[in-house]
Every structure is written in C-alpha cells, then in structure tokens.
Amino acid sequence: MTQRPIVLIHGYSDTGEAFQTWVNRLCEKGRDPQSLHVCSYESLTNEVTIPDIAEGFDRALREEIGLKEDEAFDAIVHSTGMLVIRSWLTVYAKRRDRLKHLIALAPATFGSPLAHKGRSWLGGIFKGRKELGPDFLEAGDRILEGLELGSRFTWDLTDQDLFGAKPYYGPDGDTPYIFTFCGSEPYGGLRSIVNEDGTDGTVRWAGCALNARKITLDVTRNTDDSNRITLSNWHKDHHVDIPLIPVEGLNHGTIVKQPTDALVQMVHSALDVNSKTDLDDWYKDNACHMKKILTPWQQFVMRVTDERGDPIPDYFIQLEGVRQDGGSDAMEHFDVNVHVFSGDSSLRNFHINLKDLQPESLQSLTMNIIASSGSNFVAYHGFTDGTYDADGVWHAALDLTSLLGDCKVKFFYPFTTTFVELRLNREPLPLQGSNKVCWFLKPGT
C-alpha cells in the first residue's frame, strides 16, 4: 500500500540536511524512503519573507515532488518550519483538507526570543550568509522580523488560523491532527550564553503549542456592555486542546539531530492517527511523557489600539491583585521579562513564570493602565475608573476578576500564549466642551 507523502521542513538558517537523522529513523520504523521529502528554503536573504517561503513551498510541492493540488500529505516541521506551514495553510481554506498530520518539533509557533538578536550586526557575523556577493552577511531580516516576539506577522496569522470563524486545527479529519514536542533542556557549552529560562535554548515552552487563547478588553464600550470583555472562539466545542509534550534530555538542536527512541516512536505512531478515537488513544498511551514536570511558564502578547484600530505606542501595563489571605500584591513578576516589538511598540510580549506569580492564590485581579498620546491636544481614555495628570496622560484600572477561577478562558494558564487586545478611545482635549484641536471663529473676528 502506497504511504502518504511526508514533507520535512527545517528551521531558520538551517538546511534540509538537518533532517537526515529523522529520515533514517523513520525508514527504520517502516516508512517508505520514497514517501519522505526533505524541503530546503532560503532564509538568509533580507528581502525574503515567511509568506514568500510558503508560496515557494506550494510550488515545490507541485513541481518537484509532483503532488496534485488536492493531494494529501503529512508534515514534520522544526522551529521556523512551523510558521512556514501555518502561513501556507491560511492562503486557501481547502489546504486544511490536504494536510493530514502536523508534527511540530520545537516549533517557533509564536516566535523566538533570539530573533531580534539575529537582526543585529553580531547576528550577521554569527548567522549571516558567508558567501561573497550582494547578500554577504545578510541574516534574513524580514524572516527574523516575523519571528520576533510579539510580531505583527504572528498576531495576524493567529487571528486567522486560531481565532477565525472556522478552525484550522481540530479533532476531525477535515483539519490536520497536531502533535507538538519540545526539548526540556536548554543549550550546554558555549551556546548556553543565549539560554533563557523556560526555553529549549531557542523557543519558549509557552510559545510552542497551538492551544492559544485571546481576550479582547474593549473599554471604548460602557461598563454594562456584554461585549466589553470578549473571548476568542478557541474554547468552543469544535476546537481541540493541543498540549505541549516535553521530551526529556533534548534541546532545540538535538531534537532534530539526535532524537530519542521514545520521541521517534511517538512521532511514528502519531502519523497513524486517523480519527478522534485514535487521537484520544494516542494521548492516553503517551500520557507518561506529558507528565514530566517543567516550570510552568506563560506568554502574553499585548496589543493596544484606539477605536479606529491605530496603534497606541506609548503605554504601561501592570497587574495587581488581592490574595486569598487578604494581602495586596503588585505582581511585579508580570513585567520582569517584556519584549517590545521593534516594528510597532503597541505590540509587546510578556514571559511569566507562574510558579513565582502564584495566580491560584488570587481572589481579585486588576489591570492598571497608563496611556499617553505624547501631546496635550489629544488623549486616550476608556469607560472605566481613570484620571488625567497635567500632561494629559491617562491612568486607569480595569477589573479582570471575571477571568480568574472557573471560567471558559482563564487569564493565567500554563504553557500557553494568551493574546490580549486592549482598545481605548482617542479624543481631543479637553473631553468636555470646546476642544483645543478644532474650533470656530467668533463672528466678527
């Protein structure tokens, strides 16, 4: 019986040769070598984008391995390969039917903390193209921009494939079955200088799985408006939880080049899942791997805009709450590790150690907001308790207690990325009566 084609897509600055070990191991498991197709792509040229690679990938499927436009296949991706396949999937809805299994090895599903470093001069020295020519030392700026934490690219992509009207990933056969693995260890030796807590050396545990959630805080609406706080449809019945499966002893590099026997067997058996029952059985069979204890981390991607959708670049967010013992907590752990997206400072990524934050002991949660237009002619505000200082900077507090405890989408949830969109009004000052931006001349003047 002819086996379904499997394509293997590598990560940034790598080549298809990185998957040679996986090709050999899958063949040992009985996979037909003719069904395994290793993809390579250009990632060290500044003009190429991730959607460009996805378009090239689609043409290569047809022209180089001969897949028809409706022919099904499976994919095994590493790191940036996850963004390539996600970008490919979202161009046409029918592609959901073609991709049957997606095996994600340490995927950069929501970016990497190393991406913005790769765009520096040192990034060009260590990762850039070494061949002499017009692209010498280029490190793939536009790909790295898409990979940057909190990027507009990953925000828009996630709005489409996770929070859109129709699911791209689910338990049924008309969407791919997803399996997400990540090493439990950071880099050792000299490479350890890039390590960050809560990562495999390159990607964050909290930023791998596709079980993201989105919360929209629209304070342009009155406090009694039911749509003031809305949740994405990710929690609805047609979606499936896609948890992270940690793999003991591996890091971002060794998960591709030195996979363990247990990982290879899990991937081999995952490729044979063909129903919701199979999927449930697979998770039961591999529950022992999922029980590995990792420090619980969570990512938040925050975006603040005005009522027209324009970005608000100058703002400050801080959480505070009251613990069950009655003590007040400024929750300083929330903004210890913040990355501001270089292309748009209205987008920010927060990386939170939930063990330190201890959200389970909270009985109330408040988001403190400070927003400034940089001018005393216009200001931001919302329908919530707030005040202005002498420079027109708005200070306010938003009650998020409804997102604690037993609710559909909790504000704090380990090993996930939570997208938070905050919408404010932008209006001329003062807010009442005549304003300083536009006025009529008095008769006779």
Secondary structure by P-SEA (a helix, b strand, c coil): ccccbbbbbbccccccccaaaaaaaaaaaccccccbbbbbbbcccccccaaaaaaaaaaaacccccccccccbbbbbccaaaaaaaaaaaccccccccccbbbbccccccccccccccccaaaaaacccccccccccccaaaaaaaaccccaaaaaaaacccccccccccccccbbbbbbbbbcccccccccccccccccccccccccccbbbbbbbccccccccccccccccccccccccbbbbbbcccccccccccccaaaaaaaaaaaacccaaaaaaaaaaacccccccccbbbbbbbbbbcccccccccbbbbbbbbccccccccccccccccccccccccbbbbbbcccccccccccbbbbbbbbbcccccccccccccccccccccccccccccccccccccccccccbbbbbbbbbbbbcccccccccccccccccc
